[in-house]
Amino acid sequence: MEKAEKMHIALADDDLEDRELFRDAIEELGLDVELSLFSNGDELLDYLHDAHDKKRPHILFLDLNMLCSKYDDCLSEIRRHSKFKDLSIAIYSTSSAENDIHKTFVGGANIYIKKPNDFEVLKQSLHEVLKINWQFHTSGLDKSTFLFRI
């Protein structure tokens, strides 16, 4: 029997402290995942374009304000490419503004997660999000399933 493929998740966030908290939460959860961290959109896009199918993340946590020097925003640049159509993208943001949520929903994100202020809530949120069956979740995507709340 072949060993199950390890889940690969990525976080693109320009805030070092947020990247470290995310990494610490994943480690404390004891999940057997491969985690890739990116501090800017250009670094992320270079990685995605260079990665073979097996190295692409299963889930990309993308900071709402992650800018790319060559493009308006990372989300629209990722969704512009058909090779990334199956990439699940979780917008990970401090904003709870309705216009931000709507913009990313229309822009092709799969879920919107407000960054928790509490480390234990962050761990619980990540645990719940990583349990989602993304194939099922994205097939019936609507606004009520888009905003993730704990």
MARBA-3410 file (N, C-alpha, C, O; in Angstrom, 1 decimal):
150
0.9,-1.2,0.0,0.0,0.0,0.0,0.9,1.2,0.0,1.9,1.3,0.7 ~ 0.5,2.2,-0.8,1.3,3.4,-0.9,0.9,4.4,0.2,-0.2,4.5,0.5 ~ 2.0,5.0,0.8,1.7,6.0,1.8,1.0,7.2,1.3,1.2,7.6,0.2 ~ 0.0,7.7,2.1,-0.8,8.8,1.7,0.1,10.0,1.5,1.1,10.2,2.2 ~ -0.3,10.8,0.5,0.5,12.1,0.3,0.4,13.0,1.4,-0.7,13.3,1.9
1.5,13.6,1.8,1.5,14.6,2.9,0.8,15.9,2.3,1.1,16.3,1.2 ~ 0.0,16.5,3.2,-0.7,17.7,2.8,0.4,18.8,2.8,1.2,19.0,3.7 ~ 0.3,19.6,1.7,1.2,20.8,1.6,0.4,22.0,1.7,-0.5,22.2,0.9 ~ 0.7,22.9,2.6,0.1,24.1,2.8,1.1,25.3,2.7,2.3,25.1,3.0 ~ 0.6,26.4,2.2,1.5,27.6,2.1,0.8,28.8,2.7,-0.4,28.9,2.6
1.6,29.7,3.2,1.1,30.9,3.7,1.9,32.0,3.0,3.2,32.0,3.1 ~ 1.2,33.0,2.5,1.9,34.2,1.9,1.4,35.4,2.7,0.2,35.8,2.6 ~ 2.3,36.0,3.5,1.9,37.1,4.4,3.2,37.9,4.6,4.2,37.4,4.9 ~ 3.0,39.2,4.4,4.2,40.1,4.5,4.5,40.4,6.0,5.6,41.1,6.2 ~ 3.7,40.0,6.9,4.0,40.3,8.3,4.7,39.1,9.0,4.2,38.0,9.1
6.0,39.3,9.4,6.8,38.2,9.9,6.2,37.6,11.2,6.2,36.4,11.3 ~ 5.6,38.4,12.0,5.0,37.9,13.2,3.8,37.0,12.9,3.6,35.9,13.5 ~ 3.0,37.4,11.9,1.9,36.5,11.5,2.3,35.2,10.9,1.7,34.1,11.2 ~ 3.4,35.2,10.1,4.0,34.0,9.6,4.5,33.1,10.7,4.3,31.9,10.7 ~ 5.1,33.7,11.7,5.7,32.9,12.8,4.5,32.3,13.6,4.6,31.1,14.0
3.5,33.0,13.9,2.4,32.5,14.7,1.7,31.4,13.9,1.3,30.4,14.5 ~ 1.5,31.5,12.6,0.9,30.5,11.8,1.7,29.2,11.9,1.2,28.1,12.1 ~ 3.0,29.4,11.7,3.9,28.2,11.8,3.9,27.5,13.1,3.8,26.3,13.2 ~ 3.9,28.3,14.2,3.8,27.8,15.6,2.5,27.0,15.8,2.5,26.0,16.4 ~ 1.4,27.6,15.3,0.1,26.9,15.4,0.1,25.6,14.7,-0.4,24.6,15.3
0.6,25.6,13.5,0.7,24.3,12.7,1.5,23.3,13.5,1.1,22.1,13.6 ~ 2.7,23.7,14.0,3.5,22.8,14.8,2.9,22.3,16.0,2.9,21.1,16.3 ~ 2.2,23.2,16.8,1.5,22.7,18.0,0.3,21.8,17.7,0.0,21.0,18.6 ~ -0.3,21.9,16.6,-1.4,21.0,16.2,-0.8,19.6,15.9,-1.6,18.6,16.0 ~ 0.5,19.5,15.7,1.1,18.2,15.4,0.6,17.6,14.1,0.6,16.3,14.0
0.3,18.4,13.2,-0.2,17.9,11.9,1.0,17.5,11.0,2.1,18.2,11.0 ~ 0.9,16.5,10.3,2.0,16.0,9.4,1.8,16.7,8.1,1.3,16.1,7.1 ~ 2.2,17.9,8.0,2.1,18.7,6.8,3.4,19.3,6.4,4.3,19.5,7.2 ~ 3.5,19.6,5.1,4.6,20.4,4.6,4.2,21.8,4.6,3.1,22.1,3.9 ~ 4.9,22.7,5.2,4.5,24.2,5.2,5.5,25.0,4.5,6.7,24.9,4.8
5.1,25.8,3.6,5.9,26.8,2.9,5.4,28.2,3.2,4.2,28.5,3.2 ~ 6.4,29.0,3.6,6.1,30.4,4.0,6.7,31.4,3.0,7.8,31.2,2.5 ~ 5.9,32.4,2.6,6.3,33.4,1.7,6.1,34.8,2.2,5.0,35.0,2.8 ~ 7.1,35.7,2.1,6.9,37.0,2.7,6.5,38.1,1.7,6.2,39.2,2.0 ~ 6.4,37.7,0.4,5.8,38.6,-0.6,5.2,37.9,-1.8,5.5,36.7,-2.0
4.4,38.6,-2.5,3.7,38.0,-3.6,4.5,37.5,-4.8,4.2,36.5,-5.4 ~ 5.6,38.2,-5.0,6.5,37.8,-6.1,7.2,36.5,-5.8,7.3,35.6,-6.7 ~ 7.6,36.3,-4.6,8.2,35.1,-4.1,7.2,33.9,-4.3,7.6,32.8,-4.8 ~ 6.0,34.2,-3.9,4.9,33.2,-4.0,4.7,32.8,-5.4,4.6,31.6,-5.8 ~ 4.5,33.8,-6.3,4.2,33.5,-7.7,5.3,32.8,-8.4,5.1,31.9,-9.2
6.6,33.2,-8.1,7.7,32.4,-8.6,7.7,31.0,-8.2,7.9,30.1,-9.1 ~ 7.4,30.7,-7.0,7.3,29.3,-6.5,6.2,28.6,-7.2,6.4,27.5,-7.6 ~ 5.0,29.2,-7.3,3.9,28.5,-7.9,4.2,28.1,-9.3,3.8,27.1,-9.8 ~ 4.7,29.1,-10.1,5.0,28.9,-11.5,6.1,27.8,-11.7,6.1,27.1,-12.7 ~ 7.1,27.7,-10.7,8.2,26.8,-10.9,7.8,25.4,-10.3,8.5,24.4,-10.7
6.8,25.3,-9.4,6.5,24.0,-8.8,5.8,23.1,-9.7,5.0,23.5,-10.5 ~ 6.2,21.8,-9.6,5.5,20.8,-10.4,4.2,20.5,-9.6,4.1,20.9,-8.5 ~ 3.3,19.8,-10.2,2.0,19.5,-9.6,2.1,18.9,-8.2,1.4,19.3,-7.3 ~ 3.1,18.0,-8.0,3.3,17.4,-6.7,3.8,18.4,-5.6,3.6,18.1,-4.4 ~ 4.4,19.5,-6.0,4.9,20.4,-5.1,4.0,21.6,-4.8,4.3,22.4,-3.9
3.0,21.7,-5.6,2.0,22.8,-5.4,1.3,22.6,-4.1,1.0,21.5,-3.7 ~ 1.0,23.7,-3.4,0.2,23.5,-2.1,-1.2,23.0,-2.4,-1.8,23.3,-3.4 ~ -1.7,22.3,-1.5,-3.1,21.9,-1.5,-4.0,23.0,-1.2,-5.1,23.3,-1.7 ~ -3.5,23.8,-0.2,-4.2,25.0,0.3,-3.2,26.1,0.4,-2.1,26.0,1.0 ~ -3.6,27.3,-0.1,-2.8,28.5,0.0,-3.5,29.5,0.9,-4.6,29.9,0.6
-2.9,29.8,2.0,-3.4,30.9,2.8,-2.8,32.2,2.4,-1.6,32.3,2.4 ~ -3.6,33.1,1.9,-3.1,34.3,1.2,-3.6,35.6,2.0,-4.8,35.8,2.1 ~ -2.7,36.3,2.5,-3.0,37.6,3.1,-3.8,38.5,2.1,-3.4,38.6,1.0 ~ -4.8,39.1,2.6,-5.7,39.9,1.7,-4.9,41.0,1.0,-5.1,41.3,-0.2 ~ -3.9,41.6,1.7,-3.2,42.7,1.1,-1.9,42.3,0.5,-1.0,43.2,0.4
-1.7,41.1,0.1,-0.5,40.6,-0.5,-0.4,41.1,-1.9,-1.1,40.7,-2.8 ~ 0.5,42.1,-2.1,0.7,42.7,-3.4,1.8,42.0,-4.1,2.8,41.4,-3.5 ~ 1.8,42.1,-5.4,2.8,41.6,-6.3,3.3,42.8,-7.0,2.5,43.7,-7.4 ~ 4.6,42.9,-7.2,5.2,44.1,-7.9,4.7,44.3,-9.3,4.6,45.4,-9.8 ~ 4.4,43.2,-10.0,4.1,43.2,-11.4,2.6,43.2,-11.7,2.1,43.4,-12.8
1.8,42.9,-10.7,0.3,42.7,-10.9,-0.5,43.5,-9.8,0.1,43.9,-8.8 ~ -1.8,43.6,-10.1,-2.6,44.4,-9.1,-2.7,43.6,-7.8,-2.5,44.2,-6.7 ~ -2.9,42.3,-7.8,-2.9,41.6,-6.6,-2.7,40.1,-6.9,-2.9,39.6,-8.1 ~ -2.2,39.4,-5.9,-1.9,38.0,-6.1,-3.0,37.1,-6.5,-2.9,36.2,-7.3 ~ -4.2,37.3,-5.8,-5.3,36.4,-6.1,-5.7,36.5,-7.5,-5.9,35.4,-8.2
-5.8,37.7,-8.1,-6.3,37.7,-9.5,-5.2,37.2,-10.4,-5.5,36.6,-11.5 ~ -3.9,37.3,-10.1,-2.8,36.8,-10.9,-2.9,35.2,-10.9,-2.7,34.6,-11.9 ~ -3.1,34.7,-9.7,-3.1,33.2,-9.6,-4.3,32.7,-10.4,-4.2,31.7,-11.1 ~ -5.5,33.3,-10.2,-6.7,32.8,-10.9,-6.7,33.1,-12.4,-7.5,32.5,-13.1 ~ -5.8,33.9,-12.9,-5.6,34.1,-14.3,-5.1,32.9,-15.0,-5.3,32.8,-16.2
-4.4,32.0,-14.3,-3.8,30.9,-14.9,-4.6,29.6,-14.7,-4.9,29.2,-13.6 ~ -4.9,28.9,-15.8,-5.7,27.7,-15.7,-5.0,26.6,-14.9,-5.7,25.7,-14.3 ~ -3.7,26.6,-14.9,-3.0,25.5,-14.2,-3.2,25.6,-12.7,-2.9,24.6,-11.9 ~ -3.7,26.7,-12.2,-4.0,26.9,-10.7,-5.5,26.8,-10.4,-5.9,27.1,-9.3 ~ -6.3,26.3,-11.4,-7.7,26.3,-11.2,-8.2,25.4,-10.0,-9.2,25.7,-9.3
-7.4,24.4,-9.7,-7.7,23.5,-8.6,-7.0,23.9,-7.2,-7.2,23.2,-6.2 ~ -6.3,24.9,-7.2,-5.6,25.4,-6.0,-6.6,26.0,-5.1,-7.3,27.0,-5.5 ~ -6.8,25.5,-3.9,-7.7,26.1,-2.9,-7.0,27.3,-2.3,-5.9,27.1,-1.7 ~ -7.7,28.4,-2.3,-7.1,29.6,-1.7,-8.0,30.1,-0.6,-9.2,30.4,-0.8 ~ -7.4,30.2,0.6,-8.0,30.8,1.8,-7.5,32.2,2.0,-6.3,32.3,2.3
-8.3,33.2,1.8,-7.9,34.5,2.2,-7.8,34.6,3.7,-8.7,34.2,4.4 ~ -6.7,35.1,4.2,-6.3,35.2,5.6,-6.1,36.6,5.9,-5.0,37.2,5.6 ~ -7.0,37.3,6.6,-7.0,38.7,6.8,-7.4,39.2,8.1,-8.2,38.6,8.8 ~ -6.9,40.4,8.5,-7.5,41.1,9.7,-8.8,41.8,9.4,-9.5,42.1,10.3 ~ -9.0,42.0,8.1,-10.3,42.8,7.7,-11.5,41.9,7.8,-11.5,40.7,7.5
-12.6,42.5,8.3,-13.9,41.8,8.2,-14.9,42.7,7.4,-16.1,42.6,7.5 ~ -14.3,43.6,6.6,-15.1,44.5,5.8,-15.8,43.7,4.7,-15.2,42.9,4.0 ~ -17.1,44.0,4.6,-17.9,43.3,3.6,-17.4,43.5,2.2,-17.5,42.5,1.4 ~ -16.9,44.6,1.8,-16.4,44.8,0.5,-15.1,44.0,0.2,-14.9,43.5,-0.9 ~ -14.3,43.8,1.2,-13.1,42.9,1.1,-13.6,41.4,0.9,-13.0,40.7,0.0
-14.5,41.0,1.7,-15.0,39.6,1.6,-15.7,39.4,0.2,-15.4,38.4,-0.5 ~ -16.5,40.4,-0.2,-17.1,40.3,-1.5,-16.1,40.2,-2.7,-16.2,39.4,-3.6 ~ -15.2,41.1,-2.6,-14.1,41.2,-3.7,-13.4,39.9,-3.8,-13.1,39.5,-5.0 ~ -13.0,39.3,-2.7,-12.2,38.1,-2.8,-13.1,36.9,-3.2,-12.6,35.9,-3.9 ~ -14.4,36.9,-2.8,-15.3,35.9,-3.3,-15.5,35.9,-4.8,-15.3,34.9,-5.4
-15.7,37.1,-5.3,-15.9,37.3,-6.7,-14.5,37.0,-7.5,-14.5,36.5,-8.6 ~ -13.4,37.3,-6.8,-12.1,37.1,-7.4,-11.6,35.7,-7.4,-10.6,35.4,-8.0 ~ -12.4,34.7,-6.8,-12.0,33.3,-7.0,-11.4,32.6,-5.8,-11.0,31.5,-5.9 ~ -11.4,33.3,-4.6,-10.9,32.6,-3.4,-12.0,31.6,-3.0,-13.1,31.7,-3.4 ~ -11.5,30.6,-2.2,-12.4,29.5,-1.8,-13.0,29.7,-0.4,-14.1,29.2,-0.1
-12.3,30.5,0.4,-12.8,30.7,1.8,-12.1,32.0,2.3,-11.0,32.3,1.9 ~ -12.8,32.6,3.2,-12.3,33.9,3.8,-12.2,33.6,5.3,-13.2,33.3,6.0 ~ -11.0,33.8,5.8,-10.7,33.6,7.3,-10.2,34.9,7.9,-9.2,35.4,7.5 ~ -10.9,35.4,8.9,-10.4,36.5,9.6,-9.4,36.0,10.6,-9.6,35.1,11.4 ~ -8.2,36.7,10.6,-7.1,36.3,11.5,-7.5,36.5,12.9,-7.9,37.6,13.3
-7.5,35.4,13.7,-7.9,35.5,15.1,-6.8,36.3,15.9,-5.6,36.2,15.5 ~ -7.2,36.9,17.0,-6.3,37.6,17.8,-5.7,36.7,18.9,-4.8,37.1,19.6 ~ -6.3,35.5,19.1,-6.0,34.6,20.1,-5.3,33.4,19.5,-5.8,32.8,18.5 ~ -4.2,33.0,20.1,-3.4,31.8,19.5,-4.2,30.5,19.5,-4.1,29.7,18.6 ~ -4.9,30.3,20.6,-5.7,29.1,20.7,-6.9,29.0,19.6,-7.2,28.0,19.1
-7.5,30.2,19.4,-8.5,30.3,18.4,-7.8,30.1,17.0,-8.5,29.5,16.1 ~ -6.6,30.6,16.8,-5.9,30.4,15.5,-5.7,28.9,15.3,-6.0,28.4,14.2 ~ -5.3,28.2,16.3,-5.1,26.7,16.2,-6.4,26.0,15.9,-6.4,25.1,15.0 ~ -7.4,26.4,16.6,-8.7,25.8,16.3,-9.2,26.0,14.9,-9.7,25.2,14.2 ~ -9.0,27.3,14.5,-9.4,27.7,13.1,-8.6,26.9,12.1,-9.2,26.3,11.1
-7.3,26.8,12.2,-6.5,26.0,11.3,-6.9,24.6,11.3,-7.0,23.9,10.2 ~ -7.1,24.0,12.4,-7.5,22.6,12.5,-8.8,22.4,11.7,-8.9,21.4,11.0 ~ -9.8,23.3,11.9,-11.1,23.1,11.2,-10.9,23.3,9.7,-11.5,22.5,8.9 ~ -10.2,24.3,9.3,-10.0,24.6,7.9,-9.3,23.5,7.2,-9.6,23.1,6.1 ~ -8.3,22.9,7.8,-7.5,21.8,7.2,-8.3,20.5,7.2,-7.9,19.6,6.4
-9.4,20.4,7.9,-10.2,19.2,7.9,-11.2,19.2,6.7,-11.8,18.2,6.4 ~ -11.4,20.4,6.1,-12.4,20.6,5.1,-12.1,19.7,3.9,-10.9,19.6,3.5 ~ -13.1,19.0,3.4,-13.0,18.3,2.1,-13.1,19.4,1.0,-14.2,19.7,0.6 ~ -12.0,19.8,0.5,-12.0,21.0,-0.4,-12.7,20.7,-1.7,-13.3,21.6,-2.3 ~ -12.6,19.5,-2.2,-13.3,19.1,-3.4,-14.8,19.4,-3.3,-15.5,19.9,-4.2
-15.4,18.9,-2.2,-16.8,19.1,-1.9,-17.1,20.6,-1.6,-18.1,21.1,-2.1 ~ -16.3,21.2,-0.8,-16.5,22.5,-0.3,-16.5,23.5,-1.5,-17.4,24.4,-1.5 ~ -15.7,23.3,-2.4,-15.6,24.3,-3.5,-16.6,24.0,-4.6,-16.9,24.9,-5.4 ~ -17.2,22.8,-4.7,-18.1,22.5,-5.7,-19.5,23.2,-5.5,-20.1,23.6,-6.5 ~ -19.8,23.5,-4.3,-21.1,24.2,-4.0,-20.8,25.5,-3.3,-21.6,26.0,-2.5
-19.8,26.2,-3.7,-19.4,27.4,-3.1,-20.4,28.5,-3.2,-20.9,28.8,-4.4 ~ -20.8,29.1,-2.1,-21.7,30.3,-2.2,-21.2,31.2,-1.0,-20.4,30.8,-0.2 ~ -21.8,32.3,-0.9,-21.4,33.3,0.1,-21.6,32.8,1.5,-20.8,33.2,2.4 ~ -22.5,31.9,1.8,-22.7,31.4,3.1,-21.6,30.5,3.6,-21.4,30.4,4.8 ~ -21.0,29.8,2.6,-19.9,28.9,3.0,-18.5,29.5,2.8,-17.5,28.9,3.2
-18.5,30.7,2.3,-17.3,31.4,2.0,-16.6,32.0,3.2,-15.4,31.8,3.4 ~ -17.4,32.6,4.0,-16.8,33.3,5.2,-16.8,32.2,6.4,-17.8,31.7,6.8 ~ -15.5,32.0,6.8,-15.3,31.0,7.9,-15.3,31.7,9.2,-14.7,32.7,9.4 ~ -16.1,31.1,10.1,-16.2,31.6,11.5,-16.1,30.6,12.5,-16.6,29.4,12.4 ~ -15.4,30.9,13.6,-15.3,30.0,14.8,-15.8,30.8,15.9,-15.9,30.3,17.1
END
